[in-house]
Amino acid sequence: MLAPRTRSLVQVGWDAPDDPPAPPRVHRSKDTGTPSTARCAEPNRRLRSIDVLTDRVIQARNVRKSYGERVVLDVDELSVEKGEIFALLGPNGAGKTTFTEILEGLRSHDSGELSVLGEDPRRATAAWRTRVGVVLQDSQDYAQLTVREILEHFASLYAGARDVAELTHAVGLHEQRDQLARQLSGGQRRRLDVALGLVGRPEVLFLDEPTTGFDPEVRRQFWELILDLRREGTTIVLTTHYLDEAEHLADRVAVISAGRIVDVDTPQRLGGRHLAKAVVGWNDEHGAHRMETEDPTGAVLELAGRYGGDVPQLTVTRPTLEDIYLHMIGDNA
Ligand SMILES: Nc1ncnc2c1ncn2[C@@H]1O[C@H](COP(=O)(O)OP(=O)(O)OP(=O)(O)O)[C@@H](O)[C@H]1O
């Protein structure tokens, strides 16, 4: 089996932790005295002091990070509520990874106030780490182990870990459970990464571009899994370059550009999207027509009257999240 301090631990959150998570308690059946596979969730529960104090899972104020003279992150104010799916969008080099790795305790900020599950990630304890799940951008190398062996190993490090069979079903890897990890396809390895992020039943889960390499069907399946996790109360911070993913999953979206948060809102309201005019388009013998309007219904009724019924090749569109996003990041795109 894997040694508990391998590089792979980064996958579930931590690079060479001082104290790996406590091993699970083994219950003995009253009837037979044999160990049962049920895991005790209670030790994790005991650690949740912040839950009773606040529903804010993440709070950041004036969080700054510089490399040399260059400020790469400068977040004035940001909070994420318990059970929220919060998406971070931004162009390459905007500071998304820097920010999420600060939240995960993998990098430290230079100044400002930051609390994740009630603790400053710079001073994260082993107990805090068991409450946080991390899926990094790059897949890890799992050597000569099968999917099930890897998951069982990491499950054994957590009190209250998820059942491995349930997990392989949930991420669509059940058929591959006895396959060596190195024989998985790119998309399947990514699903294994996600399973490893979930195995410890984290209260907050960080997903960095989780669906890269997924085919459309698996992506949809993965979205359902994420929505199920939210229903269970898991808080999810999702970094993605897929605007449709953010639109489908996120309760709120933050756009980050050149290290600063440009806007935070629901996907429907981001950047004043809900106030943007609709575009009514149609084609007739004179060519293509386009009309911007705040009242598309009225415009369509008026056109229907003008054409005496069907408006030829009628379309009504509003700006997509992508339109708004590209407009917001402007020259930083
Ligand atoms: N260790 C480092 N030393 C110096 N500069 C760094 C370091 N890590 C990140 N940066 C710089 O900080 C800025 C933000 O990088 P970051 O990786 O957070 O961006 P990102 O939004 O995650 O980009 P991508 O979408 O490409 O993953 C970039 O300009 C990058 O060059």
PDBQT file of the ligand as one rigid body, heavy atoms in Angstrom, charges set to zero:
ROOT
HETATM    1  N1  LIG A 401       5.463  30.883  -7.375  1.00  0.00    +0.000 N 
HETATM    2  C1  LIG A 401       5.276  31.986  -8.115  1.00  0.00    +0.000 A 
HETATM    3  N2  LIG A 401       6.252  32.885  -8.288  1.00  0.00    +0.000 NA
HETATM    4  C2  LIG A 401       6.070  34.014  -9.009  1.00  0.00    +0.000 A 
HETATM    5  N3  LIG A 401       4.905  34.319  -9.628  1.00  0.00    +0.000 NA
HETATM    6  C3  LIG A 401       3.895  33.459  -9.484  1.00  0.00    +0.000 A 
HETATM    7  C4  LIG A 401       4.016  32.246  -8.725  1.00  0.00    +0.000 A 
HETATM    8  N4  LIG A 401       2.831  31.607  -8.762  1.00  0.00    +0.000 NA
HETATM    9  C5  LIG A 401       2.003  32.364  -9.512  1.00  0.00    +0.000 A 
HETATM   10  N5  LIG A 401       2.646  33.468  -9.934  1.00  0.00    +0.000 N 
HETATM   11  C6  LIG A 401       2.054  34.538 -10.776  1.00  0.00    +0.000 C 
HETATM   12  O1  LIG A 401       0.848  34.940 -10.168  1.00  0.00    +0.000 OA
HETATM   13  C7  LIG A 401      -0.128  35.240 -11.155  1.00  0.00    +0.000 C 
HETATM   14  C8  LIG A 401      -1.364  34.442 -10.885  1.00  0.00    +0.000 C 
HETATM   15  O2  LIG A 401      -1.114  33.079 -11.175  1.00  0.00    +0.000 OA
HETATM   16  P1  LIG A 401      -2.197  31.945 -10.949  1.00  0.00    +0.000 P 
HETATM   17  O3  LIG A 401      -1.538  30.630 -11.196  1.00  0.00    +0.000 OA
HETATM   18  O4  LIG A 401      -2.829  32.139  -9.625  1.00  0.00    +0.000 OA
HETATM   19  O5  LIG A 401      -3.249  32.272 -12.098  1.00  0.00    +0.000 OA
HETATM   20  P2  LIG A 401      -4.536  31.439 -12.566  1.00  0.00    +0.000 P 
HETATM   21  O6  LIG A 401      -5.659  32.410 -12.596  1.00  0.00    +0.000 OA
HETATM   22  O7  LIG A 401      -4.716  30.248 -11.720  1.00  0.00    +0.000 OA
HETATM   23  O8  LIG A 401      -4.154  31.031 -14.038  1.00  0.00    +0.000 OA
HETATM   24  P3  LIG A 401      -4.570  29.709 -14.917  1.00  0.00    +0.000 P 
HETATM   25  O9  LIG A 401      -5.982  29.910 -15.362  1.00  0.00    +0.000 OA
HETATM   26  O10 LIG A 401      -3.615  29.792 -16.047  1.00  0.00    +0.000 OA
HETATM   27  O11 LIG A 401      -4.386  28.486 -14.070  1.00  0.00    +0.000 OA
HETATM   28  C9  LIG A 401       0.502  34.919 -12.506  1.00  0.00    +0.000 C 
HETATM   29  O12 LIG A 401       0.942  36.122 -13.089  1.00  0.00    +0.000 OA
HETATM   30  C10 LIG A 401       1.678  34.032 -12.163  1.00  0.00    +0.000 C 
HETATM   31  O13 LIG A 401       2.726  34.230 -13.062  1.00  0.00    +0.000 OA
ENDROOT
TORSDOF 0
